[in-house]
C-alpha cells in the first residue's frame, strides 16, 4: 500500500489493542495521503479527541457534534465543500446517533469522488450486531467506483460488523493478544500463510498487512523511528 503516491481503492482496517501503535500508524499513513494531495476531501471521525492537536497543525477544521447538534439535520455536502479537511469530534453521542452519523457520512462520501473517510473506534459506529449504517456499508463495498475510500480503526475486530470487514483489501494489525481477535484476523485474511518480509517504508512498529485481492500477506518489523 503506497499511500505516498496517493493510491486509491484502499479499504483499510487498522486494528490492535490500546497502546500498540494504531494512532502512530494512522497519523503516518494520513500524513502521506495529505502530502500526496490526491484527495478531494478527507474526514476523520473520533469521539475521544486525541487526534485534534495533530490534525489542527495540518489544516483540519473541527466540528464538535454533541447530542443537541446530532438531533438537527446537517448539510454534510456543504460543510465538506467548505472544509475539505474535516475532523468530527462525536462527543457524547448515543449508539443510535453514532450509527446515524456513520450512515449520513457514508452516503456523502460515496457521492464524493476521490474522498477519504476515516472512522476511529469504528465498533461504535458499525457494531457487530444490531442496526447497521447502510450508507457506510455502501461506501465500503461500492466506493471504489468513484475512488471514495474508507479506513476503519478498532481495538477488537470481533466488535465490528462482518460486512464492514469483508470489504477491506488492506489490514494492519498490532499485537492481537485476544484469541477471538486473532481468530477474526485469520478469517479476514482468508487463512493465508504469513510470509516474513519488510516494506521498508513504514515507521518502527510491528504490522501485518494483507492485500486480500492479490493474496499477499507480509509480517515484519521495520527499522528506525518515525
Secondary structure, DSSP 8 states (H G I E B T S, - for coil): --GGGT----EEEEEE-TTSSHHHHHHHHHHHHHHHT--SEEEEEESS-TTHHHHHTTT-EEEEE-HHHHTS---HHHHHHH-SEEEEEE-S--HHHHHHHHHHHHHHHHTSTTEEEEETTGGGTSBSSS---HHHHHHHHHGGGTT-EEEEEES-GGGB-HHHHHT-SEEEEE---SHHHHHHHHHHTTT---EE---SSS-SSEEEEEETTTTEEEEEE--S--
